[in-house]
Every structure is written in structure tokens, then in C-alpha cells.
Amino acid sequence: MIDYHMDIAVNFKIVPDDQMIKPMGDKLVVDVPLKISTYDKNAIEEAVRLKEKFGGKAIGITSGIYDLKSIKEALAMGLDEVVFIDLKNSDVYSTAMAISETLKQYNPDIVIFAEMSTDSGTSSLPGYVAELLGYPYVSYARSINIEGNKIRVERSMLTHIEVVESTLPAVISVSGEINTPRIPSIKQILEASKKPIKQVKFDNVSPKVVIKDIKPFVINRKGIVIEEENVEKAVDKLLEYLKSDGVVLG
């Protein structure tokens, strides 16, 4: 039974800034500034809110890319410490193995993920980790309420809101609508430098899937310009083009 004391773990991923990635020919230019994956900030915020409500600790787990600036930002948002997992050539399977083995040392009451990362977008990592830990898993949470060792979650579905209940410990993935991530103050940014950052190496598992190449998705536009002052005639010409391409049935 949890009585206003809860240990929380939250996973976040450091990724290239997707707003700055540009195509160059048949390649993507990914040598851009790094950042915390957008939805992962919602996960961090929710972890910190739960810590503020129930007490305990909020520990961040990150793997793959090490970026001190991003890690300090997560600490400034309110995490108590961050564990960086040194994991090379990873896929979802090996990442889940590394995260679950690391989490077993902390025995958290709740593990929070974002619904997806902005680079790979598989949405599958939380389920893998839950299975490896033997925890129940609830996805796409838009609100979380905890009473004792019971957790009640509202889930964002396509056409409706689903309310589910489970027991703790549990793995939860949160949607972007669950909260608005805080912007750390100058004081919190300075205090983040004093918080611990631990590094562990995990090379016990080889990835099952290897990405061989990444290419940009390029749309080649026809660049047709309709030069017609009469609006009705312009619309007729547009419809002719669309019909010839099979976009509009004649």
C-alpha cells in the first residue's frame, strides 16, 4: 500500500531536433542540435507532478545519445537523478532489455513513458518493458489518478475516452494532452548541476533489427500553374487535371 510516498521512473529519449532535419538529395541531414523528444517532456512532467503529490523520488532513464544539456534540462524540470544507459546499435528489443534490467535496481512503483518518440515513433517500447518487468501496462493515458495501490487512467481513444483501472506497480505511457510541461526557472537550472547523473553500460544483448539506411520521403510536385482570369474556367481546368490524374472521378 502506497501512503503518499511513491518512487517513479520515467524514460526519456534524446533525439535530433526533428524541426531542423532537412533532406539533401537522397539523404537526411541529421547533424543538428539535440533535444528531449517532444512527448517525453510530458512524461517527465507527469513523473514530477506525481512526486510532488506523493513524495518519493523521480528518476529519469535515458539511453542511446548522451547529451549533457538535455539531461540537465530533465533534471531542471524536477527529476532527482538521471541514469544514462550506454547502449550501442540498439533496437526496441535491446533497449527494452537494458531499461528493464536497470529499473530492477530501483523497484519503482510506476514507470512512465511517452506515447512515442519523435524519431522512431514505434510506440512499442513501453509494452516491451512492461512484459519484461511483469507489470501491467496502460497506454495513451490522458489523466492518472492513484489511490493506495490502485491506479485509474483515462485513455485517449480515436472516438471515445476509455477509463481503466489497474494495480501498482505499473507501466504507463502518456499522451501529449495529459499536461503542459513546465519551463524550468533559472534557479532550477542552476540546481540541476548539483543532481547526480549515473552511467551504466549494457552490452549483453544484440539488436534483432538493424536500420541499414534512412532516406527522405520526397514528394515530386508537377508545378502546374493555371493562368486563367475567369474563376469558373480556372476551376474547370483544375478539375480536368485532377481527373486526368485519377484524383477526381469524372
Secondary structure by P-SEA (a helix, b strand, c coil): ccccbbbbbbbbbbbcccccccccccccccccccccccaaaaaaaaaaaaaaacbbbbbbbbcccccaaaaaaaaaacccbbbbbbcccccaaaaaaaaaaaaaaccccbbbbcccccccccccaaaaaaaaacbbbbccccbbbbcccbbbbbbbcccbbbbbbbcccbbbbbccccbbbbbbcaaaaaacccbbbbbbbbccccccccccccccbbbbbcccccccccaaaaaaaaaaaaaaaccccc
